[in-house]
Amino acid sequence: MMHIILGSASPRRKALLEALGYSFEVQTQDGPEDYPTELKGSEITDFLAQTKASRIMTDVPPNTVLLTADTIVWMENRVLEKPRSSGEARRTLLELSGKTHEVITSVCFRTSSQTWVSHAITEVEFAALSQEECDYYIEAGNPMDKAGAYGIQEWIGMIGVVSIKGSYTNVMGLPTHLVYRTLKELATAGF
């Protein structure tokens, strides 16, 4: 039987993995989310997901899969980071207003014999947002722990997202289709 370790403190990732029907334990290790400046788009999330896996566990026990992930919002060839203040959250949301951006999530799977990374990219189009709408969300929501200062499943996503092309759960932080397919292949292969 496969033992799964989720290397993430994200409540959204935990809820999504539970919704897939998996039993798992959570192990986390805090550390900086720094990456080489020459990396772009999915190269950043691939690097960070692998770094998180290495930080948590270098030797994975037999019949165990360590799963780590990283999500960024990528727009106009740069990362829109998690905001550090309400003012930064407001600026980020107004920058997303009326534009299309990409949400990129990489998932690292580590077993006792191998490590590999897969990623998903979802295009998200935002409607024009007013400063009042942004301020309401900042006061009522919790944009500080989210890439791009928003959660698609929250109020701002309900009123602001015009369209998405790709995985909805990817925008929440875990592309469940990718995780399910990979874990199913591992179980079938009897790694």
Disulfide bonds with the S-S distance in Angstrom:
none
